[in-house]
Amino acid sequence: MPCFITYVTSCEHAVANWKKGRSVTNGKDDCRSMIWCKMKQNLAGIFENGAKLWIPVNTLTFYAVPAMYRPLTLSFVTVGWMTYLSIVQHEEDHERKHS
């Protein structure tokens, strides 16, 4: 999860620089501080929600789902989880645009 926040924020920062014709590493200190801020705000909640989701999902999947369907089942849950992470990652951007 920290890797997701770091990766997405870094890529968004690099693409924004590229679109404006600047070096993709321009403003790397600002990018680092943004990553740190997002982790400080969201990381505890992400870990908590991750435990609430993945512990029951894995328990039920490995208990009740036949082995041949487990990858498919977990893939569906993973799509939902990645959607949640993306929403959390972009909450601040959404609030900034509508303020």
WOCOR-V349255 format. One record per pair of residues at least 12 apart in sequence whose C-alpha atoms are under 10 Angstrom apart, sorted by the first residue. I is the first residue (numbers start at 0). J is the second residue. D is the distance in whole Angstrom. If there is no record, write none. Layout:
BEGIN
i->I j->J d->D
i->I j->J d->D
END
This chain:
BEGIN
i->0 j->38 d->9
i->0 j->41 d->10
i->0 j->42 d->8
i->0 j->45 d->7
i->0 j->46 d->8
i->0 j->49 d->9
i->0 j->81 d->10
i->0 j->84 d->8
i->1 j->34 d->9
i->1 j->35 d->10
i->1 j->37 d->10
i->1 j->38 d->7
i->1 j->41 d->10
i->1 j->42 d->7
i->1 j->45 d->9
i->1 j->46 d->10
i->3 j->81 d->9
i->3 j->84 d->8
i->3 j->85 d->9
i->3 j->88 d->9
i->4 j->33 d->10
i->4 j->34 d->7
i->4 j->35 d->9
i->4 j->37 d->7
i->4 j->38 d->7
i->4 j->41 d->9
i->4 j->42 d->9
i->4 j->84 d->8
i->4 j->85 d->9
i->4 j->87 d->9
i->4 j->88 d->7
i->5 j->30 d->9
i->5 j->31 d->9
i->5 j->33 d->9
i->5 j->34 d->6
i->5 j->35 d->9
i->5 j->37 d->9
i->5 j->38 d->9
i->5 j->88 d->10
i->6 j->34 d->9
i->7 j->34 d->9
i->7 j->85 d->9
i->7 j->88 d->8
i->7 j->89 d->10
i->8 j->30 d->7
i->8 j->31 d->9
i->8 j->33 d->8
i->8 j->34 d->6
i->8 j->37 d->9
i->8 j->88 d->8
i->8 j->89 d->9
i->9 j->23 d->10
i->9 j->24 d->9
i->9 j->27 d->9
i->9 j->30 d->7
i->9 j->31 d->8
i->9 j->33 d->9
i->9 j->34 d->8
i->10 j->23 d->9
i->10 j->30 d->10
i->11 j->23 d->10
i->11 j->30 d->9
i->12 j->24 d->8
i->12 j->25 d->9
i->12 j->26 d->9
i->12 j->27 d->8
i->12 j->29 d->9
i->12 j->30 d->7
i->12 j->33 d->10
i->13 j->25 d->8
i->13 j->26 d->9
i->13 j->27 d->9
i->13 j->30 d->9
i->37 j->87 d->9
i->37 j->88 d->8
i->37 j->89 d->10
i->37 j->91 d->9
i->38 j->88 d->9
i->40 j->87 d->10
i->41 j->84 d->10
i->41 j->87 d->7
i->41 j->88 d->8
i->42 j->87 d->10
i->44 j->87 d->10
i->45 j->83 d->9
i->45 j->84 d->8
i->45 j->87 d->8
i->48 j->80 d->10
i->48 j->83 d->10
i->49 j->80 d->8
i->49 j->84 d->10
i->52 j->76 d->9
i->52 j->80 d->9
i->53 j->73 d->10
i->53 j->76 d->9
i->53 j->77 d->9
i->53 j->80 d->9
i->56 j->72 d->9
i->56 j->73 d->8
i->56 j->76 d->8
i->57 j->69 d->9
i->57 j->72 d->10
i->57 j->73 d->8
i->60 j->72 d->7
i->60 j->73 d->8
END
